[in-house]
Amino acid sequence: MLTFDTVYINVINAHNSDLGFGMIIRVHLHRDSIESVKSLLKKFAEVLRGDGKFSFHMRSISRLGGPNDDRIHPADDGVEEVREYARSLRLKLLELSLPYICCASWLNS
């Protein structure tokens, strides 16, 4: 099974559970993934149906100085477009002010 499939199934199972929790789904964008991310968000919106336990965090991938920086194509201009689309689907967005600490470093992650 592909990693995406595993993550998607786990999100759906969490949605269908009676557990009390909050989940942040971090979505990284690059310039060529904008339309596929919109498709993913539509799929989540149809299944989660306003479940407030789930928040989405959109972020462009970044060039961080590594040897593959020339192959990374950030979607800085597309992030707000995707965020607006997610809002139109009534998905809950995680609103962070800059600078912020990566979610993976939070004590509850």
C-alpha positions as CSV (number, residue, x, y, z in Angstrom):
1,M,0.0,0.0,0.0
2,L,1.3,3.5,-0.8
3,T,2.1,5.9,1.9
4,F,-0.7,8.3,0.8
5,D,-3.3,5.5,1.0
6,T,-2.2,4.5,4.5
7,V,-2.5,8.1,5.7
8,Y,-5.8,8.7,4.0
9,I,-7.3,5.5,5.5
10,N,-6.0,6.4,8.9
11,V,-7.6,9.9,8.7
12,I,-10.9,8.3,7.6
13,N,-10.7,5.7,10.5
14,A,-10.0,8.5,12.9
15,H,-13.0,10.5,11.6
16,N,-15.2,7.4,12.1
17,S,-14.0,6.8,15.6
18,D,-15.5,8.1,18.9
19,L,-12.1,9.3,20.1
20,G,-11.6,12.8,21.3
21,F,-8.6,14.4,19.5
22,G,-7.5,17.1,17.2
23,M,-5.4,16.4,14.0
24,I,-3.5,18.8,11.9
25,I,-3.0,17.7,8.3
26,R,0.0,19.5,6.8
27,V,-0.1,19.8,3.1
28,H,3.1,20.8,1.2
29,L,2.6,22.4,-2.2
30,H,4.8,22.9,-5.2
31,R,3.9,24.7,-8.4
32,D,2.9,21.5,-10.2
33,S,0.7,20.0,-7.4
34,I,-1.9,22.8,-6.9
35,E,-4.7,21.1,-8.9
36,S,-4.0,17.6,-7.4
37,V,-4.0,19.2,-3.9
38,K,-7.4,20.8,-4.6
39,S,-8.7,17.4,-5.7
40,L,-7.4,15.9,-2.4
41,L,-9.1,18.7,-0.4
42,K,-12.4,18.1,-2.1
43,K,-12.1,14.4,-1.3
44,F,-11.5,15.2,2.4
45,A,-14.3,17.7,2.5
46,E,-16.8,15.1,1.2
47,V,-15.7,12.6,3.7
48,L,-15.0,14.7,6.8
49,R,-18.2,16.8,6.4
50,G,-17.3,19.6,8.8
51,D,-15.6,17.4,11.4
52,G,-13.9,20.1,13.6
53,K,-11.3,17.6,14.8
54,F,-9.4,18.1,11.6
55,S,-7.4,21.2,10.6
56,F,-5.4,21.7,7.4
57,H,-2.1,23.6,7.2
58,M,-1.0,24.6,3.7
59,R,2.6,25.4,3.0
60,S,4.8,25.7,0.0
61,I,7.8,23.5,-0.1
62,S,11.0,25.4,0.5
63,R,14.5,25.6,-0.8
64,L,16.6,25.0,2.2
65,G,20.1,25.0,0.7
66,G,20.5,21.3,-0.1
67,P,21.9,19.8,-3.2
68,N,18.5,19.4,-4.9
69,D,17.4,23.1,-4.5
70,D,17.4,23.5,-8.3
71,R,14.8,20.8,-8.6
72,I,12.4,22.3,-6.0
73,H,9.6,24.5,-7.4
74,P,7.9,26.3,-4.6
75,A,4.2,27.3,-4.9
76,D,4.4,30.5,-3.0
77,D,1.8,32.2,-5.2
78,G,-0.5,29.1,-5.1
79,V,-0.7,28.7,-1.4
80,E,-3.3,31.4,-0.9
81,E,-5.3,30.1,-3.9
82,V,-5.4,26.6,-2.3
83,R,-6.3,28.1,1.1
84,E,-9.2,30.0,-0.4
85,Y,-10.4,26.8,-2.1
86,A,-10.2,24.9,1.2
87,R,-12.2,27.7,2.8
88,S,-14.8,27.4,0.1
89,L,-15.1,23.7,0.9
90,R,-15.6,24.7,4.6
91,L,-12.5,22.9,5.7
92,K,-10.9,24.2,8.9
93,L,-7.6,25.8,8.3
94,L,-4.8,26.2,10.9
95,E,-3.9,29.8,10.9
96,L,-0.3,30.4,12.0
97,S,1.5,33.7,12.2
98,L,5.1,33.9,11.1
99,P,7.5,33.0,12.4
100,Y,6.3,29.7,13.8
101,I,7.8,26.4,14.9
102,C,7.3,23.4,12.8
103,C,4.3,21.3,14.0
104,A,6.5,18.2,14.1
105,S,8.4,19.8,17.0
106,W,5.4,20.5,19.1
107,L,5.1,18.5,22.3
108,N,1.8,17.0,21.3
109,S,2.7,15.9,17.8
